[in-house]
Amino acid sequence: MMARLSVLIVDDDAALLQALPQAVRLRMGGVTVETADSATAALDRIAARDYDAIVTDIKMPGMDGLALLAEIRTRRPDTPTLIITGHGENELVVHALRGGACDFIQKPIDRDYFVAALYRAIRAHVLNRRVKDRQAALACCADELERIVDGLERELGAPPGKGGP
C-alpha cells in the first residue's frame, strides 16, 4: 500500500496558509497538507517527517526562504522545494533555483499554476524514490546471484571468480 502523499507549506502570511492548503485539498485529493508559519517551525516538522514536497515563501522574518531552502537541501536533499516570490524579486529567484529549488510561484498566486507545479514536483519525487528503491533491489539481487555463483563454483571445484571449466 502506498503511503499518503504529504506537503508542507511555509509562509508567515496566515491568509496564504489557509488558501493554499485548501486549493491543494480541492484539486489534489489524497494529499495531506501541513503548514508552518516560520522557517523554525518548518525545520521542526521536517526533522519529524519526510515530505513529498515543500513550498516556502522567500521573504519571512527571521530565517528567510533561501536559508530554509539550504537547510532542506542539507537535511532532506531529495525533497523538492518550491519557492513563493513576490514581484520584482528575480535575483532572489535565480539564487533559489541555483540553490536547489525545483520551481517558483509568483505572487499573486495562480492556483492552477501552483497546483500543476506542485503536482510535477511530487511526481518527480515519487519517481525518484521508485528508482532508488529499484536500484537497491537490483543491488540485493546482484549480491544474491554472486553468492549463488560462488557456491556453485565451490561445489564444482572451480577457483572462485574464474567462471569454472
Number of C-alpha atoms within 10 A of each C-alpha: 3 4 6 9 17 17 22 22 25 28 24 17 12 11 9 14 17 12 11 19 20 13 14 22 14 12 15 16 9 13 16 16 18 16 22 19 16 22 25 15 12 22 17 11 16 17 11 9 12 17 22 24 26 27 25 30 24 25 18 17 11 10 13 17 26 24 15 21 27 16 15 22 17 10 14 16 13 18 24 26 30 27 25 23 21 16 8 9 12 11 8 17 22 12 12 23 17 10 14 19 24 19 20 21 21 17 11 10 14 10 15 12 12 21 18 14 17 25 16 16 21 22 15 18 18 16 12 14 15 12 12 12 12 12 12 12 12 12 12 12 12 12 12 12 12 13 12 12 16 18 13 15 18 13 9 11 11 14 12 13 10 9 11 13 8
